[in-house]
Amino acid sequence: MQDYIINIKTEFKCIIGVLAFERKKKQKVIVKLKAKSHEFLDYSILTKKIKKYYKKNKFYTIEESLEFVSAKLKEKIPSLIFLKISVFKPKIIKKTKAGVIFKKKY
């Protein structure tokens, strides 16, 4: 059986954070995704889904967002066998790119 691996890096603005100013104004995030499946993965569909999940919801923590998005992706794409998602907030701390990486094998 052949496996398909896809890598995506996308940037957009959304509400994510616990501080008062983070709850009011959207901030730039960088999302990187690596996914593996036994079936073809369409990078444009995955990118649209990721952006939709982040823009439609307001998350308090990056970890919370990663749990939610990974569960939604697995629900929509049951053939996923591996998922690695990274979310970085490049402007939250001056000259720093803070973020979290989430890995899951199915």
Backbone as numpy.savetxt, mean C-alpha at the origin, in Angstrom:
# Nx Ny Nz CAx CAy CAz Cx Cy Cz
3.91 -25.21 -12.59 3.07 -24.02 -12.59 3.95 -22.78 -12.59
3.61 -21.84 -13.43 4.38 -20.61 -13.55 3.88 -19.57 -12.56
4.81 -18.82 -11.97 4.46 -17.73 -11.06 4.67 -16.40 -11.77
3.86 -15.43 -11.41 3.97 -14.08 -11.94 4.32 -13.14 -10.80
5.31 -12.30 -11.02 5.75 -11.35 -10.00 5.60 -9.95 -10.59
5.05 -9.06 -9.78 4.84 -7.69 -10.22 5.42 -6.74 -9.18
6.04 -5.65 -9.65 6.57 -4.60 -8.78 5.94 -3.28 -9.18
5.46 -2.54 -8.19 4.82 -1.25 -8.43 5.37 -0.24 -7.43
5.54 0.97 -7.90 5.86 2.09 -7.01 4.96 3.24 -7.45
4.18 3.78 -6.52 3.27 4.87 -6.85 3.28 5.91 -5.74
2.94 7.13 -6.07 2.90 8.22 -5.11 1.56 8.94 -5.25
1.01 9.35 -4.12 -0.24 10.10 -4.11 -0.42 10.70 -2.72
-1.50 11.46 -2.54 -1.78 12.09 -1.24 -3.00 11.42 -0.61
-2.93 11.27 0.72 -4.04 10.69 1.47 -3.94 11.11 2.93
-4.96 10.74 3.69 -4.96 11.01 5.14 -4.45 9.77 5.84
-3.31 9.94 6.53 -2.74 8.84 7.30 -1.87 9.45 8.40
-2.18 9.14 9.65 -1.40 9.65 10.76 -2.25 9.90 11.99
-1.58 10.05 13.12 -2.26 10.24 14.40 -2.24 11.70 14.86
-1.35 12.49 14.33 -1.25 13.89 14.74 -2.39 14.71 14.14
-2.80 15.75 14.84 -3.96 16.56 14.42 -3.82 17.08 12.99
-2.64 17.60 12.64 -2.47 18.15 11.29 -2.51 17.06 10.22
-2.14 15.83 10.58 -2.18 14.72 9.63 -3.62 14.27 9.35
-4.53 14.53 10.27 -5.93 14.14 10.14 -6.72 15.11 9.28
-6.16 16.33 9.07 -6.87 17.38 8.34 -6.40 17.53 6.90
-5.11 17.47 6.69 -4.55 17.74 5.37 -3.90 16.47 4.80
-4.22 16.20 3.56 -3.61 15.03 2.90 -2.11 15.25 2.76
-1.37 14.16 2.92 0.08 14.24 2.76 0.54 13.21 1.74
1.66 13.47 1.15 2.21 12.57 0.14 2.69 11.28 0.79
2.36 10.17 0.15 2.89 8.87 0.55 3.47 8.18 -0.68
4.43 7.33 -0.44 5.01 6.50 -1.49 4.67 5.06 -1.13
4.02 4.37 -2.05 3.64 2.98 -1.82 4.39 2.11 -2.82
5.08 1.12 -2.28 5.76 0.13 -3.12 5.09 -1.21 -2.86
4.88 -1.95 -3.93 4.23 -3.25 -3.81 4.98 -4.27 -4.64
5.17 -5.44 -4.05 5.68 -6.60 -4.77 4.67 -7.70 -4.51
4.15 -8.28 -5.58 3.14 -9.33 -5.44 3.52 -10.51 -6.31
3.17 -11.70 -5.83 3.44 -12.93 -6.56 2.15 -13.74 -6.61
1.88 -14.30 -7.79 0.65 -15.05 -8.00 0.90 -16.16 -9.00
0.02 -17.15 -8.99 0.06 -18.20 -10.00 -0.66 -17.76 -11.27
-1.33 -16.63 -11.19 -2.06 -16.09 -12.33 -1.52 -14.71 -12.70
-1.81 -14.27 -13.91 -1.40 -12.96 -14.40 -1.88 -11.86 -13.46
-1.01 -10.89 -13.16 -1.36 -9.74 -12.34 -1.30 -8.48 -13.20
-2.36 -7.73 -13.22 -2.42 -6.50 -14.01 -1.97 -5.33 -13.13
-0.84 -4.74 -13.45 -0.29 -3.68 -12.61 -1.19 -2.45 -12.58
-1.91 -2.17 -13.67 -2.78 -0.99 -13.66 -3.96 -1.19 -12.72
-4.51 -2.39 -12.68 -5.62 -2.68 -11.76 -5.14 -2.63 -10.31
-3.98 -3.23 -10.04 -3.44 -3.19 -8.67 -3.17 -1.76 -8.22
-2.59 -0.95 -9.10 -2.29 0.44 -8.76 -3.58 1.21 -8.46
-4.59 1.03 -9.28 -5.87 1.71 -9.06 -6.51 1.29 -7.75
-6.45 0.00 -7.43 -7.03 -0.49 -6.18 -6.31 0.09 -4.97
-4.99 0.10 -5.00 -4.21 0.64 -3.89 -4.57 2.10 -3.66
-4.56 2.90 -4.73 -4.90 4.32 -4.60 -6.31 4.50 -4.07
-7.24 3.71 -4.57 -8.64 3.80 -4.13 -8.76 3.52 -2.64
-8.12 2.45 -2.16 -8.21 2.09 -0.75 -7.65 3.19 0.15
-6.52 3.78 -0.26 -5.90 4.82 0.56 -6.66 6.14 0.50
-7.19 6.48 -0.65 -7.90 7.75 -0.77 -9.30 7.71 -0.18
-9.91 6.53 -0.16 -11.27 6.38 0.35 -11.31 6.29 1.88
-10.23 5.86 2.49 -10.17 5.66 3.93 -9.22 6.65 4.58
-9.40 6.86 5.89 -8.48 7.69 6.67 -7.88 6.79 7.74
-6.60 6.55 7.64 -5.92 5.64 8.56 -5.17 6.42 9.63
-5.12 5.84 10.83 -4.35 6.45 11.91 -2.87 6.06 11.83
-2.61 4.81 11.48 -1.21 4.36 11.41 -0.95 3.71 10.05
0.30 3.70 9.68 0.69 3.01 8.45 0.41 1.52 8.60
0.69 0.98 9.78 0.46 -0.44 10.02 -1.00 -0.81 9.80
-1.90 0.02 10.32 -3.34 -0.21 10.12 -3.68 -0.20 8.64
-3.10 0.73 7.91 -3.38 0.81 6.47 -2.87 -0.42 5.73
-1.72 -0.91 6.13 -1.14 -2.08 5.46 -1.97 -3.34 5.71
-2.45 -3.51 6.92 -3.31 -4.66 7.23 -4.58 -4.60 6.39
-5.19 -3.42 6.32 -6.43 -3.24 5.58 -6.23 -3.48 4.08
-5.23 -2.83 3.51 -4.99 -2.92 2.06 -4.59 -4.34 1.66
-3.76 -4.99 2.44 -3.36 -6.36 2.09 -4.55 -7.31 2.14
-5.42 -7.15 3.13 -6.62 -8.00 3.22 -7.55 -7.76 2.03
-7.73 -6.50 1.65 -8.58 -6.17 0.51 -8.01 -6.72 -0.79
-6.69 -6.61 -0.97 -6.08 -7.13 -2.19 -6.23 -8.65 -2.28
-6.01 -9.34 -1.17 -6.16 -10.80 -1.15 -7.61 -11.19 -1.43
-8.54 -10.42 -0.90 -9.97 -10.68 -1.14 -10.31 -10.51 -2.62
-9.77 -9.48 -3.25 -10.07 -9.21 -4.66 -9.26 -10.08 -5.62
-8.07 -10.51 -5.16 -7.18 -11.33 -5.99 -6.79 -12.58 -5.20
-7.67 -13.58 -5.15 -7.41 -14.78 -4.33 -6.17 -15.57 -4.76
-5.70 -15.38 -5.98 -4.54 -16.13 -6.46 -3.21 -15.63 -5.89
-3.23 -14.53 -5.12 -1.99 -14.01 -4.53 -1.36 -15.07 -3.61
-0.06 -15.26 -3.76 0.65 -16.17 -2.86 1.70 -15.45 -2.01
2.03 -14.21 -2.40 2.99 -13.41 -1.64 2.68 -11.94 -1.88
2.83 -11.16 -0.82 2.59 -9.73 -0.91 3.57 -9.00 -0.02
4.19 -7.98 -0.56 5.07 -7.11 0.22 4.67 -5.68 -0.13
4.21 -4.95 0.88 3.81 -3.57 0.67 4.62 -2.68 1.61
5.14 -1.60 1.06 5.86 -0.60 1.84 5.15 0.73 1.67
4.98 1.45 2.77 4.41 2.79 2.72 5.37 3.73 3.44
5.74 4.79 2.72 6.66 5.78 3.27 6.01 7.16 3.23
6.28 7.95 4.26 5.82 9.33 4.32 7.07 10.21 4.21
7.38 10.69 3.01 8.65 11.36 2.78 8.77 12.76 3.37
7.67 13.36 3.79 7.75 14.75 4.28 7.35 14.91 5.74
7.18 13.81 6.46 6.74 13.89 7.84 7.84 14.39 8.77
9.08 14.03 8.48 10.24 14.49 9.26 11.25 15.03 8.25
11.76 16.18 8.52 12.70 16.83 7.61 13.89 15.92 7.28
14.18 15.81 6.00 15.30 15.01 5.48 15.22 13.53 5.87
13.99 13.04 6.06 13.78 11.65 6.47 12.62 11.06 5.69
12.74 9.80 5.34 11.65 9.07 4.70 11.27 7.93 5.64
10.25 8.17 6.47 9.81 7.19 7.46 8.72 6.30 6.87
8.77 5.02 7.22 7.76 4.13 6.68 7.76 2.76 7.32
6.89 1.91 6.80 6.71 0.56 7.32 6.63 -0.41 6.16
7.17 -1.61 6.35 7.11 -2.67 5.35 6.30 -3.82 5.91
5.41 -4.36 5.09 4.53 -5.46 5.48 4.73 -6.60 4.49
4.96 -7.81 5.01 5.13 -9.00 4.15 4.13 -10.07 4.57
3.59 -10.76 3.58 2.63 -11.82 3.88 2.74 -12.92 2.82
2.87 -14.17 3.29 2.82 -15.34 2.41 1.48 -16.01 2.61
0.85 -16.39 1.50 -0.45 -17.05 1.56 -0.33 -18.51 1.15
